Amino acid sequence: MQPPNQLVIETHDLTKSYNGVHALRSLNLQVPKNSIFGFLGPNGAGKTTTIKLLLGLAHPTAGSASVFGYDVVKDNVEIRKRVGYLAQEPRYYEHMTARQILRYTAHFFFRGPEDKIEARINETLTLVGLDDKADRPVKGFSGGERQRLGIAQAQINYPDLLILDEPAASLDPQGRRDVLEVMERLRKHTTIFYSTHILSDVQRVSDIVAILNHGELVAQAPIEQLLAGSGTTMYTLVLRGDAGAIQAQVAGQPWVSAVQATPGDGLTTWQVTVTDEAEAEERLLRLVLSDACVHVREFGRKKYELEEVFLGLTGGEKHGK
């Protein structure tokens, strides 16, 4: 558990019902400072409801939530001063340039010398990679450039928290890559809480992932922990040579529950399921190397793709908001 002063978002049994139907049930989230927090779930899982509650756009039926230690219901004005928000499909006045849009947004937050406001606008344009397009009308922007401009708008007031709703949805690979790079650059400036259904993006940039299903939290952990799997521990070995004898010996170890061998292209791949990770770390590779007939090409604990983990936790529902 994170120390309280290191948590930007914290919820306790946060619940929201509409006409007696639970959209969100007893949600307990902890979002650490300066993390990139990926918020996943199938259609109707409760992600949008959660964002509305955090922004004060809806009130909880039960439970509580705090942002920067402020209650989302009682202290909503204080919270909003320190939060930047990007909707899934930002809208702009098409005739305006990126610079004009940021200048318009900045004047909601800043009072003072114009040169300092312009310096902040220039800084933000550079941060999101739009400094070379700052004076072009937005109507000519690509989808990725529009999303980066949206992030710039959300970031203009130096927020301590960015909430991004599907920031890379409907973008081509180049646009998605550009948005993810901006998110990674922003890590040192702020905390990022974002919802998405693009699992490969989550796996690339997120520090921590939470997964909702039917309004309930089914997982919340650092990304590396999720990708390591849960319950059973498995090691992957790729071997060359006659591994029949050593396979029988490995399978007979008290800390090994199964060895699945798959031959192919002159190599054999083992999936070794173990019951004692410490014993496996200490002895598995040494045991295999003791057989002079076998050469080890690869060895390591099996890492799962996020899609495998996600589908296992949500019963096969992959996409949605």
C-alpha positions in Angstrom: 0.0 0.0 0.0 1.3 3.5 -0.9 1.8 6.1 1.8 -1.2 8.5 1.8 0.8 11.5 0.6 2.0 9.6 -2.4 -1.6 8.8 -3.6 -3.2 11.1 -6.1 -6.4 9.2 -6.4 -7.9 6.9 -3.7 -11.4 5.4 -3.5 -13.0 3.5 -0.7 -15.9 1.2 -1.7 -17.0 3.7 -4.3 -20.4 2.8 -5.6 -22.8 4.3 -8.2 -26.3 3.0 -9.0 -28.7 4.2 -11.6 -32.3 3.3 -11.0 -31.3 0.5 -8.7 -28.7 -0.9 -11.1 -25.1 -0.9 -10.0 -22.8 0.8 -12.6 -20.0 0.6 -10.1 -19.7 -1.5 -7.0 -17.3 -1.1 -4.1 -14.4 0.2 -6.1 -11.1 0.6 -4.2 -8.4 2.3 -6.3 -5.0 3.6 -5.4 -3.2 5.8 -8.0 0.4 6.7 -7.0 1.9 10.1 -7.7 3.7 10.4 -11.1 2.5 7.0 -12.4 0.8 6.2 -15.7 -2.3 4.3 -14.6 -4.1 2.3 -17.2 -7.8 1.8 -16.5 -9.3 -1.1 -18.5 -12.6 -2.9 -18.8 -15.2 -4.2 -21.3 -18.2 -2.3 -22.4 -20.3 -1.2 -19.5 -17.6 -2.1 -16.9 -17.8 1.3 -15.2 -14.8 3.2 -16.5 -16.7 6.2 -17.7 -18.8 6.3 -14.5 -15.6 6.3 -12.5 -14.2 9.2 -14.4 -17.4 11.2 -13.9 -17.3 10.6 -10.2 -13.6 11.7 -10.0 -14.4 14.9 -11.9 -17.5 15.7 -9.8 -19.8 15.2 -12.8 -21.7 12.6 -10.9 -22.2 11.9 -7.2 -21.5 8.5 -5.6 -24.4 6.4 -4.3 -22.1 5.0 -1.6 -18.5 5.0 -0.6 -16.0 7.8 -1.1 -13.2 9.1 -3.4 -10.5 11.6 -2.9 -8.1 13.4 -5.3 -5.0 15.0 -3.8 -6.6 14.2 -0.4 -9.7 16.3 -1.3 -13.2 14.7 -1.2 -14.6 14.6 -4.8 -18.0 15.8 -3.6 -17.2 18.4 -1.0 -14.0 19.8 -2.5 -14.6 19.5 -6.2 -13.7 23.1 -7.0 -10.2 22.6 -5.4 -9.7 19.4 -7.3 -10.6 20.9 -10.6 -7.9 23.6 -10.2 -5.3 20.8 -10.3 -6.7 18.5 -12.9 -6.5 18.4 -16.7 -9.0 16.4 -18.7 -9.2 15.2 -22.2 -12.4 13.8 -23.6 -12.3 10.9 -26.1 -13.2 13.1 -29.1 -12.1 16.7 -28.4 -13.8 19.4 -30.4 -12.3 22.6 -31.7 -13.1 25.7 -33.7 -11.7 24.5 -37.0 -10.6 27.9 -38.2 -8.4 28.5 -35.1 -4.7 27.6 -34.9 -3.2 25.4 -32.2 -1.6 28.5 -30.7 -4.9 30.4 -30.7 -6.7 27.5 -29.0 -4.1 27.2 -26.3 -4.1 31.0 -25.8 -7.9 30.9 -25.3 -7.6 28.0 -22.8 -4.7 29.6 -21.0 -6.6 32.8 -20.2 -9.1 30.7 -18.1 -6.2 29.9 -15.8 -3.6 32.6 -15.9 -3.5 36.3 -15.1 -0.4 38.3 -15.6 2.2 39.4 -18.2 1.3 38.2 -21.7 4.9 37.2 -22.4 4.7 34.6 -19.6 1.5 33.2 -20.9 3.0 33.0 -24.4 6.0 31.3 -23.0 3.8 28.7 -21.4 2.0 28.2 -24.7 5.2 27.7 -26.5 6.5 25.3 -23.9 3.3 23.2 -24.1 3.4 23.1 -27.9 6.9 21.8 -27.8 6.0 19.3 -25.2 3.4 17.7 -27.4 5.4 18.0 -30.6 3.2 20.7 -32.3 5.6 23.6 -32.2 6.1 23.3 -36.0 2.4 23.3 -36.6 1.4 25.9 -34.0 0.1 28.5 -36.5 -1.8 26.2 -38.9 -5.6 25.9 -38.7 -6.8 22.9 -36.8 -9.1 21.8 -39.7 -5.9 20.5 -41.4 -4.7 18.4 -38.4 -4.6 14.6 -38.4 -6.3 12.6 -35.8 -3.1 12.1 -33.8 -2.3 15.9 -34.0 -5.8 16.7 -32.7 -5.3 14.3 -29.8 -1.9 15.8 -29.0 -3.5 19.3 -29.1 -6.2 18.0 -26.7 -3.4 16.8 -24.3 -1.8 20.2 -24.6 -5.1 21.9 -23.7 -5.4 19.6 -20.7 -1.8 20.3 -19.7 -1.7 24.1 -20.1 -2.5 24.8 -16.4 0.4 22.7 -15.0 -2.1 20.1 -13.7 -1.0 17.6 -11.0 -3.3 15.0 -12.6 -4.2 14.3 -16.2 -7.4 12.2 -16.8 -7.4 11.0 -20.4 -10.5 9.2 -21.9 -9.4 6.9 -24.7 -6.5 9.2 -25.8 -5.4 6.9 -28.7 -8.7 5.6 -29.8 -9.4 5.6 -33.6 -5.9 6.7 -34.4 -3.6 5.0 -37.0 -0.4 3.4 -35.7 1.6 6.6 -36.2 -0.9 8.7 -34.4 -1.1 6.2 -31.5 2.7 6.1 -31.2 2.9 9.9 -31.1 0.3 10.2 -28.3 2.0 7.5 -26.3 5.3 9.3 -26.6 3.7 12.5 -25.3 2.3 10.5 -22.4 5.7 9.2 -21.5 7.2 12.7 -21.7 4.6 14.0 -19.4 5.4 11.4 -16.7 7.9 13.6 -15.0 5.4 16.5 -14.8 2.2 14.9 -13.7 0.2 11.7 -12.9 -1.7 10.2 -15.8 -4.9 8.3 -15.3 -6.3 7.1 -18.6 -9.0 4.7 -19.9 -8.4 2.7 -23.0 -9.3 -0.6 -24.8 -6.0 -0.8 -26.7 -4.2 -3.4 -24.7 -0.9 -3.2 -26.5 -0.7 0.5 -25.6 -1.4 -0.2 -22.0 1.4 -2.8 -22.0 3.8 -0.3 -23.5 3.4 2.7 -21.3 1.5 1.9 -18.1 3.1 1.4 -14.7 0.0 0.2 -13.0 -3.2 -1.4 -14.4 -6.7 -1.7 -13.0 -9.3 -3.9 -14.7 -13.0 -3.5 -14.2 -15.6 -6.1 -15.1 -19.4 -5.6 -14.6 -18.7 -2.7 -12.3 -16.3 -4.5 -10.0 -12.5 -4.3 -9.7 -11.0 -7.7 -10.8 -7.4 -6.7 -10.8 -5.1 -3.9 -9.8 -1.3 -4.3 -9.9 1.9 -3.1 -11.4 2.0 -4.1 -15.1 5.0 -6.4 -14.6 3.2 -8.3 -11.8 0.1 -8.8 -14.0 2.2 -10.0 -16.9 4.0 -12.5 -14.7 0.7 -14.3 -14.2 -1.1 -15.3 -11.1 -1.6 -18.6 -9.3 0.8 -20.9 -11.0 4.4 -20.0 -12.0 5.8 -21.2 -15.3 9.2 -21.2 -16.9 10.0 -21.3 -20.6 13.1 -23.1 -21.9 14.2 -23.5 -25.5 16.5 -26.5 -25.9 18.6 -28.1 -28.6 19.6 -31.7 -28.4 18.1 -34.9 -27.0 16.2 -33.7 -23.9 14.2 -36.9 -23.2 16.3 -38.0 -20.2 16.6 -34.7 -18.5 12.9 -34.0 -19.1 12.0 -37.1 -17.1 14.4 -36.0 -14.3 12.9 -32.5 -14.2 9.4 -33.8 -14.2 10.2 -35.9 -11.2 11.3 -33.0 -9.0 8.9 -32.4 -6.0 8.7 -28.7 -6.9 7.7 -29.3 -10.6 4.0 -30.0 -11.3 4.2 -30.3 -15.1 6.5 -30.2 -18.1 5.0 -29.6 -21.5 7.4 -30.2 -24.4 6.8 -28.8 -27.9 9.3 -29.8 -30.7 9.9 -27.6 -33.8 12.7 -26.6 -36.2 15.3 -28.7 -34.4 14.5 -27.2 -31.1 12.3 -28.2 -28.2 10.3 -25.7 -26.1 9.4 -26.6 -22.5 6.8 -25.0 -20.4 7.6 -26.0 -16.9 5.0 -25.3 -14.2 6.4 -25.2 -10.7 5.0 -25.1 -7.2 8.0 -23.5 -5.5 9.4 -20.5 -7.4 12.5 -20.2 -5.1 13.5 -23.8 -5.8 12.9 -23.3 -9.5 15.1 -20.2 -9.6 17.9 -22.0 -7.7 17.8 -25.4 -9.4 15.9 -25.6 -12.7 18.5 -24.2 -15.0 21.4 -26.0 -13.2 19.6 -29.3 -13.5 19.0 -28.9 -17.2 22.6 -27.8 -17.8 23.9 -30.9 -16.1 22.9 -33.0 -19.1 25.7 -32.7 -21.7 23.3 -33.8 -24.5 21.3 -30.6 -24.1 22.1 -27.0 -25.0 19.9 -24.2 -23.5 19.0 -21.5 -26.0 16.5 -19.6 -23.9 15.5 -19.6 -20.2 13.1 -17.4 -18.2 9.9 -17.1 -16.3 7.0 -17.0 -18.7 5.5 -13.6 -19.2 1.9 -13.3 -20.4 0.6 -10.9 -22.9 -1.8 -8.4 -21.3 -4.6 -9.7 -23.7 -4.2 -13.2 -22.1 -4.6 -11.7 -18.6 -7.4 -9.4 -19.6 -9.5 -12.0 -21.3 -8.9 -14.5 -18.4 -10.2 -11.9 -15.9 -13.1 -10.6 -17.9 -14.4 -13.9 -19.3 -13.4 -13.1 -22.9 -14.7 -9.6 -23.3 -12.0 -7.6 -25.0 -13.2 -4.3 -26.2 -15.4 -1.5 -24.9 -15.8 1.6 -22.9 
